[in-house]
Amino acid sequence: MDFLYSVVAFVVALGVLVTVHEFGHFWVARMLGIKVLRFSVGFGRALWSRRSGVDETEFVIAMIPLGGYVKMLDESEGDVERHERHRAFNRQPLSTRVAVVVAGPAFNFLFAIIAYWCMYMIGVDGLRPIVADTVSGSVAEEAGFRPGDEMASVQGADVETWQSAVQAIIAASLDDRIIEVEVVDTSGSRQKRVIKQGAIVVDDLTRGQFFERTGFAPARPVLPAIIGRVESGRPAQRDGLRPGDRVVLADARTVGNWSDWVRIVRERPGKMFEVLIERAGTRLTLQLTPDVEHAADGSRYGRIGAAVMQPEGFVDRYYVTERHDPWSALVRGVVKTGEISMLTLRMMWKMVLLEVSIENLSGPIGIAEYAGASAQFGFTRFLEFLGIVSVSLGIINLLPIPLLDGGHLLYYAVEFLRGRPVSEAARFAGQRLGIALLVGLMGLALYNDLARLLG
């Protein structure tokens, strides 16, 4: 199921983002009077095509979903009839050509703003950034964090969840000499905690080892093993469990919390075991036999059809939903897009300077994994993923590499300075260089993906 989620989410994400990017080129070209011959999402053999509009533009969905293109009328690619030459791309003034090329990445940034806007209006659930404990001698302890501290801001920017706090600390650790974190302590007072330069290694944090490397122990919810609801016809009901029962022992093992209880049940598919429960102050012994369920990998696990009882105020104590009104959500979306853009650029520059490991570069396999994981976490998390990848796609396409939009802009900059277009020979040489660079980057990203998969 994880593999299926990853594949479907990856195809959907890439299809949406490529369509948005190419639509930017298409729409601006049409608005400026350029004739568009083909709008293709994907490369290779067409799976679906249709002609539409006055210009009989061909819209195509192709077999290989790793990009797309917009083909415009252009004398460098074939003969153009005299009466249509004024609509050819190569005949347009420099400002028009620049606008068409910039439109693709610009639409990616615009899409990111819209994705974040929707995300913040719907609401993003997250774990409150409350420190449960700190490891002795760790970065967290040296910075002065205490159990019960709840982070309120990082470098002056508000944070509401552990995810936003971690992202802010990673971003700040790229350049800042010290990182100031404002917290609300157990007495309700606002205090400052300071993380010094060199205390955090960015590569460790980006590998998903934030808590291990910094020594934070997040305050995670621990639910008592109390039955909240039982499903009709399932073992929990058949064997005598009722809402409000607290599980004390299971198969002679102490049950400290709901996670312990779930683990014990799952380990005993179809096997009867003894359960000691407490009901209205009285202890009772029951015989419980979980149903046998089958996982996607063919393994078996036990299930009894019972849900946990959540104590009053439990959700509000540990979780928060970041939600804004439409205007505030739009402002937050713009700010978020700017933050992700700057973080991406800074990470790329640090990689060029070899100050950050190139292991942080992900390829299609890594992106597919992230897509699947975000889709399983819910629609708002998938929107966030789309926003991040859309920003990355916009920035990558603006890099001054031939074949990318940024390469065309580089040619146009030279044309502006020289007063005439770049020669065909220079363009051909640039294309070969661009292909070599892109193949090298893709190979490195794919190697990183495989290295992560193989541990």
PyMOL commands that set and color helices and strands:
alter all, ss='L'
color gray80, all
select helices_A, chain A and resi 2-31+75-77+82-87+89-91+94-122+139-142+162-173+202-206+210-214+235-238+258-266+314-318+326-352+358-360+364-377+379-397+405-418+424-453
alter helices_A, ss='H'
color red, helices_A
select strands_A, chain A and resi 36-52+57-72+124-127+131-134+150-154+157-158+178-184+190-196+216-218+227-230+246-250+253-254+273-279+282-288+291-294+300-303+306-308+319-322
alter strands_A, ss='S'
color yellow, strands_A
deselect
rebuild
show_as cartoon
